[in-house]
Amino acid sequence: SSTAQGHHGHVYIDEYFWIRDFEKLNNLAGAMASHAKWRKTYFSTPSAVTHQAYPFWTGEEFRNSKRGKKTAQEWPSEAAIRQGALCPDGQWRKVITVEDAAAGGCDLFDIDRLRLENDEDRFDQLYMCKFIDSTQSVFTLADLERCYSDQSLWKDYDPDPKALRPFGNSPVWLGYDPSRTRDDATCVVLAPPLEQGGRFRILEKHSWRGHSFTYQAAQVKKLCERFNVQHIGIDVTGVGYGVFDLVRDFFPRATPIHYSLETKNALVLKAQDTIQGGRLEWDAGWNDIAAAFLTIKRGATASGQITYSASRTDATGHADVAWAVMHALANEPLNTNKKRRSRWSTLPQGSYGNARTGNNTAAITAHSGLYVRGARVRPDRQHGRVPGRVRQRRRPPLHPAGVSHRAGQAAARQPAPRHHSALQAQPAVA
């Protein structure tokens, strides 16, 4: 958006409803079509009503700039825009849905299959040109736009799907949202930061539709062979238990995620903290990730407890990419600032780890360089016997039968010699 400048000519802006800082881009790139012979063309799939380009599309931005002034014509209705209409701001607008394309002679789509594969909200957003109402969403589009990145800038990752080790030996975490009746089975490969507070990166995302849980587990195994996997989070509340059972055979450290109110709250809170803190990145071309997060909304159960949902039911599914990302992020605790306290201390410790106080303080200071040996402790040992340790008897020293051991030998606990000094070997007589 900050460097979109060049020679004059026609300007084409693709997927402008998903571009970050659209106003800045429109001001910079639009100047290249200043000559009367050039034109500006915008086309995109809809995103959310909170995007910067939404007022530009609806004409609200133009009407606000001309407030108090008479315009040459009224703003056309929604039905007129669907047919194609020239608007007062000089822009010609038209909405084309998948049904309009089919009516116009395009036979490349199976609309009935698309309706089965997508729930109503997702189908309307992808194919019927309807915007997502993100006003009630848990995640804001502005925060999600800050997560956009360019995968070509990641020099430590090879995006070639045929690469044997695309990320070398660097660790990755997998998040898996298993397939339901009409839901995609989605798996994401997440690169964790190498230092505390760093950024996560979504390296790959895979979607499998209409396959058995054995096939899905086999695909996860292939990812484990290509990457240095350190964590796999799998939803086991439904069909995912079969996937988890097979994955556990070749990856015993797989983490089962049982969906409950507490689990959902923890997953969403962790994702909120990570996204709002600017600690998550993915390629800007993956628009479905931002759309999936926007569909997650806060609600309440019948008992009044807060829960989160994304239009998921037993028969339909949605936001599968978002849940898969959250399954991977769950490997990092919510409180990343908590440091483990050391159990070592320079002062002698009491019964519950508290340093002794009182009259012992002066004695400890005076003899801080001395080791105090408790009762029943040998002089050559520094500490006493560890409480709870099972004592084992030492094997008594061995010596030839009928021959008394030498003085001090048993006290030193040294084995008796093979030959006693009082015995001599006699030469053999032929």
C-alpha positions as CSV (number, residue, x, y, z in Angstrom):
1,S,0.0,0.0,0.0
2,S,2.9,2.4,0.6
3,T,4.9,1.6,-2.5
4,A,2.1,1.2,-5.2
5,Q,3.4,3.8,-7.6
6,G,4.5,3.7,-11.2
7,H,4.0,5.0,-14.7
8,H,0.6,6.2,-15.7
9,G,-1.9,3.7,-17.2
10,H,-4.9,1.6,-16.3
11,V,-5.1,0.6,-12.7
12,Y,-6.5,-2.8,-11.7
13,I,-6.9,-3.6,-8.0
14,D,-7.7,-7.3,-7.2
15,E,-9.3,-8.5,-4.0
16,Y,-9.3,-4.9,-2.6
17,F,-11.7,-5.9,0.2
18,W,-8.8,-7.9,1.7
19,I,-6.1,-5.4,1.3
20,R,-4.7,-3.7,4.3
21,D,-4.7,0.1,4.3
22,F,-7.0,0.3,1.3
23,E,-7.4,4.1,1.5
24,K,-3.6,4.6,1.3
25,L,-3.4,2.2,-1.6
26,N,-6.3,3.9,-3.5
27,N,-4.8,7.4,-3.1
28,L,-1.3,6.3,-4.3
29,A,-2.2,3.9,-7.1
30,G,-5.2,5.8,-8.2
31,A,-3.0,8.7,-9.2
32,M,-1.5,6.6,-12.0
33,A,-4.9,6.7,-13.8
34,S,-5.2,10.5,-13.6
35,H,-5.3,11.0,-17.4
36,A,-8.8,10.9,-18.9
37,K,-7.9,8.0,-21.2
38,W,-7.1,5.7,-18.3
39,R,-9.6,3.9,-16.0
40,K,-9.5,2.3,-12.5
41,T,-11.0,-1.1,-12.1
42,Y,-11.8,-2.8,-8.7
43,F,-12.9,-6.4,-8.2
44,S,-13.0,-8.6,-5.2
45,T,-14.9,-11.1,-3.1
46,P,-16.6,-9.4,-0.1
47,S,-14.9,-9.5,3.3
48,A,-16.4,-7.7,6.3
49,V,-18.5,-4.6,6.9
50,T,-15.6,-3.1,9.0
51,H,-13.1,-3.1,6.1
52,Q,-11.9,0.3,4.9
53,A,-13.2,-0.4,1.4
54,Y,-16.8,-1.1,2.5
55,P,-17.8,2.6,2.7
56,F,-16.2,3.1,-0.7
57,W,-18.3,0.3,-2.2
58,T,-21.6,1.4,-0.6
59,G,-21.1,5.0,-1.5
60,E,-21.1,6.2,2.1
61,E,-17.7,7.8,1.7
62,F,-18.9,9.7,-1.3
63,R,-22.1,10.8,0.3
64,N,-20.3,12.0,3.4
65,S,-17.9,14.1,1.3
66,K,-20.8,15.7,-0.6
67,R,-23.0,16.3,2.5
68,G,-25.0,19.4,2.1
69,K,-24.5,19.5,-1.7
70,K,-26.9,18.4,-4.4
71,T,-25.8,15.5,-6.5
72,A,-26.7,15.0,-10.1
73,Q,-28.6,11.7,-9.4
74,E,-29.7,9.5,-6.5
75,W,-27.7,6.6,-5.4
76,P,-29.0,3.4,-7.2
77,S,-30.8,0.7,-5.3
78,E,-29.3,-2.7,-4.6
79,A,-31.4,-4.3,-7.3
80,A,-30.1,-1.8,-9.8
81,I,-26.5,-2.4,-8.8
82,R,-27.0,-6.2,-9.3
83,Q,-28.0,-5.4,-12.9
84,G,-25.1,-2.9,-13.3
85,A,-25.5,0.8,-12.7
86,L,-23.4,4.0,-13.1
87,C,-23.3,5.7,-9.6
88,P,-23.0,9.4,-8.8
89,D,-19.3,9.1,-7.9
90,G,-18.5,8.1,-11.5
91,Q,-18.0,4.4,-10.6
92,W,-19.9,1.7,-12.5
93,R,-20.9,-1.0,-10.0
94,K,-22.2,-4.5,-10.6
95,V,-22.7,-7.6,-8.4
96,I,-22.2,-11.1,-10.0
97,T,-23.1,-14.1,-7.9
98,V,-22.5,-17.8,-8.8
99,E,-26.2,-18.0,-9.7
100,D,-25.9,-15.1,-12.1
101,A,-22.9,-16.8,-13.7
102,A,-24.9,-20.0,-14.2
103,A,-27.8,-18.1,-15.6
104,G,-25.4,-16.4,-18.0
105,G,-24.3,-19.7,-19.5
106,C,-21.4,-20.7,-17.2
107,D,-21.6,-24.5,-16.6
108,L,-18.4,-24.8,-14.6
109,F,-20.1,-24.9,-11.1
110,D,-22.2,-27.5,-9.4
111,I,-24.2,-25.2,-7.1
112,D,-25.9,-28.0,-5.2
113,R,-22.6,-29.5,-4.3
114,L,-21.2,-26.1,-3.2
115,R,-24.2,-25.7,-0.9
116,L,-23.6,-29.1,0.6
117,E,-19.9,-28.4,1.2
118,N,-20.4,-25.0,2.8
119,D,-22.8,-23.8,5.5
120,E,-25.1,-20.9,4.7
121,D,-22.9,-18.1,6.0
122,R,-19.9,-19.3,4.2
123,F,-21.8,-19.9,0.9
124,D,-23.3,-16.4,1.0
125,Q,-19.9,-14.8,1.6
126,L,-18.0,-16.8,-1.0
127,Y,-20.6,-17.2,-3.8
128,M,-23.5,-14.8,-3.2
129,C,-21.4,-11.6,-2.6
130,K,-22.6,-11.0,1.0
131,F,-20.4,-9.3,3.5
132,I,-19.6,-10.8,6.9
133,D,-21.1,-8.9,9.9
134,S,-18.0,-8.7,12.0
135,T,-19.5,-6.2,14.5
136,Q,-20.2,-9.1,16.9
137,S,-17.0,-11.0,16.0
138,V,-14.5,-11.9,18.7
139,F,-11.7,-10.8,16.3
140,T,-11.5,-7.5,14.5
141,L,-10.5,-7.2,10.9
142,A,-7.9,-4.5,11.7
143,D,-6.1,-6.9,14.0
144,L,-6.2,-9.7,11.4
145,E,-4.9,-7.4,8.7
146,R,-1.8,-6.9,10.8
147,C,-1.1,-10.6,10.5
148,Y,-0.7,-10.4,6.7
149,S,2.8,-11.2,5.5
150,D,4.7,-12.3,2.3
151,Q,5.7,-15.9,2.3
152,S,8.5,-15.2,-0.2
153,L,10.3,-13.2,2.6
154,W,10.7,-16.2,4.8
155,K,14.1,-17.3,3.6
156,D,14.2,-20.3,6.1
157,Y,11.2,-21.9,4.5
158,D,10.9,-23.6,1.1
159,P,7.2,-23.5,-0.1
160,D,7.9,-26.2,-2.7
161,P,5.4,-29.1,-1.9
162,K,8.0,-31.6,-3.1
163,A,10.7,-30.4,-0.7
164,L,11.9,-33.2,1.6
165,R,12.7,-30.9,4.5
166,P,11.1,-27.5,3.7
167,F,11.8,-26.0,7.1
168,G,15.0,-27.8,7.9
169,N,15.3,-29.2,11.4
170,S,13.5,-26.2,13.0
171,P,10.5,-27.2,15.2
172,V,6.9,-26.9,14.1
173,W,3.5,-27.4,15.8
174,L,0.5,-29.0,14.1
175,G,-3.1,-28.1,14.7
176,Y,-5.7,-30.4,13.4
177,D,-9.5,-29.9,13.1
178,P,-10.9,-33.4,12.1
179,S,-13.6,-34.0,9.5
180,R,-17.2,-33.9,10.5
181,T,-20.2,-34.8,8.3
182,R,-19.8,-31.8,5.9
183,D,-16.8,-30.2,7.3
184,D,-13.3,-30.1,5.9
185,A,-10.6,-31.8,7.8
186,T,-8.0,-29.0,8.1
187,C,-4.4,-29.2,9.3
188,V,-2.0,-26.2,9.7
189,V,1.7,-26.2,10.1
190,L,2.7,-23.5,12.6
191,A,6.3,-22.4,13.1
192,P,6.7,-21.3,16.8
193,P,9.1,-18.4,17.7
194,L,12.6,-19.3,18.8
195,E,12.5,-16.7,21.5
196,Q,9.9,-15.7,24.0
197,G,7.5,-13.1,22.7
198,G,8.4,-13.8,19.0
199,R,6.0,-14.3,16.1
200,F,4.3,-17.5,15.0
201,R,4.1,-18.2,11.3
202,I,1.6,-20.4,9.4
203,L,3.8,-22.2,6.9
204,E,1.2,-24.6,5.4
205,K,-2.5,-25.4,5.5
206,H,-4.0,-28.6,4.2
207,S,-7.7,-29.5,3.7
208,W,-9.0,-33.0,3.0
209,R,-12.7,-33.6,2.2
210,G,-14.6,-36.9,2.1
211,H,-11.8,-39.1,3.3
212,S,-11.7,-41.7,6.1
213,F,-9.9,-41.1,9.4
214,T,-7.2,-43.6,8.3
215,Y,-6.4,-41.4,5.3
216,Q,-6.3,-38.3,7.4
217,A,-3.9,-39.9,9.9
218,A,-1.7,-41.0,7.0
219,Q,-1.5,-37.4,5.8
220,V,-0.5,-36.2,9.3
221,K,2.2,-38.9,9.3
222,K,3.6,-37.5,6.0
223,L,3.8,-34.1,7.6
224,C,5.7,-35.6,10.5
225,E,8.2,-37.0,8.1
226,R,8.7,-33.6,6.3
227,F,8.9,-31.5,9.4
228,N,10.4,-31.6,12.9
229,V,7.1,-31.8,14.7
230,Q,7.1,-31.1,18.4
231,H,3.3,-30.8,19.1
232,I,0.1,-32.0,17.5
233,G,-3.3,-30.8,18.9
234,I,-6.3,-32.8,17.8
235,D,-10.0,-32.3,18.6
236,V,-11.2,-35.7,19.9
237,T,-14.8,-34.8,20.7
238,G,-16.1,-36.4,17.5
239,V,-14.7,-38.3,14.6
240,G,-11.3,-36.9,15.6
241,Y,-10.8,-39.6,18.2
242,G,-10.1,-42.2,15.4
243,V,-7.5,-39.9,13.9
244,F,-6.0,-39.2,17.3
245,D,-5.8,-43.0,18.1
246,L,-3.8,-43.6,14.9
247,V,-1.6,-40.6,15.2
248,R,-0.7,-41.6,18.8
249,D,0.9,-44.7,17.4
250,F,3.6,-42.8,15.5
251,F,3.5,-39.6,17.6
252,P,2.9,-40.5,21.3
253,R,3.1,-36.9,22.3
254,A,-0.1,-35.9,20.4
255,T,-2.4,-33.8,22.6
256,P,-6.1,-34.6,22.8
257,I,-8.4,-31.6,23.0
258,H,-11.8,-32.3,24.6
259,Y,-14.2,-29.4,23.6
260,S,-15.9,-27.9,26.6
261,L,-16.7,-24.3,27.7
262,E,-13.4,-24.0,29.5
263,T,-11.5,-25.4,26.6
264,K,-13.2,-23.1,24.1
265,N,-12.5,-20.1,26.3
266,A,-8.9,-21.0,26.7
267,L,-8.4,-21.5,22.9
268,V,-10.1,-18.2,22.0
269,L,-8.4,-16.2,24.7
270,K,-5.0,-17.5,23.6
271,A,-5.7,-16.7,19.9
272,Q,-7.0,-13.2,20.9
273,D,-3.8,-12.4,22.9
274,T,-1.6,-13.7,20.1
275,I,-3.4,-11.8,17.2
276,Q,-3.9,-8.6,19.1
277,G,-0.2,-8.7,20.1
278,G,0.8,-9.0,16.4
279,R,2.5,-12.4,17.1
280,L,0.9,-14.3,14.2
281,E,1.7,-14.2,10.5
282,W,0.4,-15.8,7.4
283,D,0.6,-15.2,3.7
284,A,-1.6,-12.3,2.6
285,G,-3.0,-14.4,-0.2
286,W,-4.8,-16.8,2.2
287,N,-8.0,-14.8,2.7
288,D,-9.9,-17.8,4.1
289,I,-7.9,-17.6,7.4
290,A,-9.1,-14.0,8.2
291,A,-12.6,-14.9,7.1
292,A,-12.6,-17.9,9.4
293,F,-11.6,-15.9,12.4
294,L,-14.2,-13.2,11.7
295,T,-17.0,-15.8,11.9
296,I,-16.2,-16.7,15.5
297,K,-18.7,-14.9,17.8
298,R,-19.3,-14.7,21.5
299,G,-22.6,-16.1,22.8
300,A,-24.2,-17.4,26.0
301,T,-25.5,-20.8,27.0
302,A,-28.9,-21.5,28.5
303,S,-27.2,-21.3,32.0
304,G,-25.7,-17.9,31.2
305,Q,-22.1,-19.0,30.7
306,I,-20.0,-17.4,28.0
307,T,-19.2,-19.6,25.0
308,Y,-17.8,-19.1,21.5
309,S,-19.2,-20.5,18.3
310,A,-18.8,-20.2,14.5
311,S,-22.1,-21.5,13.2
312,R,-21.0,-25.0,14.0
313,T,-23.5,-27.8,14.3
314,D,-23.5,-31.6,14.0
315,A,-24.3,-31.4,10.4
316,T,-22.3,-28.3,9.3
317,G,-19.0,-26.8,10.1
318,H,-17.2,-23.5,9.7
319,A,-14.1,-21.7,10.7
320,D,-12.2,-24.9,10.5
321,V,-8.9,-23.2,9.6
322,A,-9.3,-20.9,12.7
323,W,-9.9,-23.8,15.1
324,A,-6.9,-25.7,13.6
325,V,-4.7,-22.7,14.2
326,M,-5.9,-22.4,17.8
327,H,-5.2,-26.1,18.4
328,A,-1.6,-25.5,17.5
329,L,-1.4,-22.3,19.5
330,A,-2.6,-24.2,22.6
331,N,0.9,-25.6,23.1
332,E,2.0,-22.2,24.4
333,P,0.5,-21.3,27.9
334,L,-1.7,-18.3,28.3
335,N,0.7,-16.6,30.8
336,T,3.9,-16.3,28.9
337,N,5.4,-13.9,31.4
338,K,5.4,-16.5,34.2
339,K,8.9,-17.6,35.1
340,R,9.7,-20.8,36.9
341,R,11.1,-20.2,40.4
342,S,14.4,-21.8,41.3
343,R,14.3,-24.2,44.2
344,W,17.9,-23.6,45.1
345,S,18.8,-21.2,47.9
346,T,22.0,-20.2,49.6
347,L,20.4,-20.6,53.0
348,P,19.4,-23.8,54.7
349,Q,15.8,-24.6,54.0
350,G,13.1,-25.6,56.5
351,S,10.4,-28.2,56.2
352,Y,8.3,-26.4,53.5
353,G,11.0,-24.7,51.6
354,N,11.0,-21.6,53.8
355,A,14.4,-20.3,55.1
356,R,15.0,-20.7,58.8
357,T,14.7,-17.6,60.8
358,G,15.1,-16.5,64.4
359,N,18.2,-17.3,66.5
360,N,19.6,-19.5,63.8
361,T,20.3,-16.5,61.5
362,A,23.4,-15.4,63.5
363,A,24.8,-18.9,63.6
364,I,24.3,-19.4,59.8
365,T,26.0,-16.1,59.1
366,A,29.0,-16.9,61.3
367,H,29.5,-20.4,59.9
368,S,28.3,-19.8,56.3
369,G,31.4,-21.6,54.9
370,L,31.0,-24.7,57.1
371,Y,29.0,-27.9,56.4
372,V,27.1,-29.1,59.3
373,R,27.0,-32.9,59.6
374,G,24.0,-34.4,61.2
375,A,23.9,-37.4,63.5
376,R,24.7,-40.9,62.1
377,V,26.5,-39.5,59.1
378,R,29.9,-40.8,58.1
379,P,32.8,-38.3,58.3
380,D,33.6,-38.6,54.6
381,R,30.0,-37.7,53.6
382,Q,28.7,-34.1,53.4
383,H,25.0,-34.8,53.8
384,G,22.8,-37.3,55.6
385,R,20.7,-40.0,54.2
386,V,17.9,-38.9,51.8
387,P,14.5,-39.3,53.5
388,G,12.4,-42.1,51.9
389,R,15.4,-43.8,50.3
390,V,15.5,-47.5,50.7
391,R,18.9,-48.5,52.2
392,Q,20.7,-51.4,50.7
393,R,23.1,-53.6,52.5
394,R,26.7,-53.7,51.3
395,R,28.0,-57.1,50.4
396,P,30.4,-58.3,53.2
397,P,34.1,-58.6,52.2
398,L,35.1,-62.0,50.9
399,H,38.1,-64.0,52.1
400,P,39.2,-67.6,51.9
401,A,37.6,-69.9,54.3
402,G,39.7,-70.8,57.4
403,V,42.0,-67.9,56.7
404,S,41.6,-64.8,58.9
405,H,41.6,-61.4,57.2
406,R,44.4,-59.0,57.8
407,A,44.0,-56.2,60.4
408,G,42.2,-53.2,59.1
409,Q,41.0,-54.8,55.9
410,A,37.4,-55.2,56.8
411,A,37.3,-51.6,58.2
412,A,38.5,-50.3,54.9
413,R,36.0,-52.5,53.1
414,Q,38.6,-53.9,50.7
415,P,38.2,-57.3,49.2
416,A,40.6,-60.0,50.5
417,P,43.5,-61.0,48.3
418,R,43.2,-64.1,46.2
419,H,46.2,-65.6,47.9
420,H,47.0,-65.2,51.6
421,S,50.5,-64.1,52.5
422,A,50.9,-67.2,54.7
423,L,50.3,-69.5,51.8
424,Q,52.8,-70.3,49.0
425,A,52.4,-72.2,45.9
426,Q,54.5,-75.4,45.9
427,P,56.2,-76.4,42.7
428,A,54.6,-79.4,41.0
429,V,56.5,-82.7,41.2
430,A,56.9,-84.6,38.1
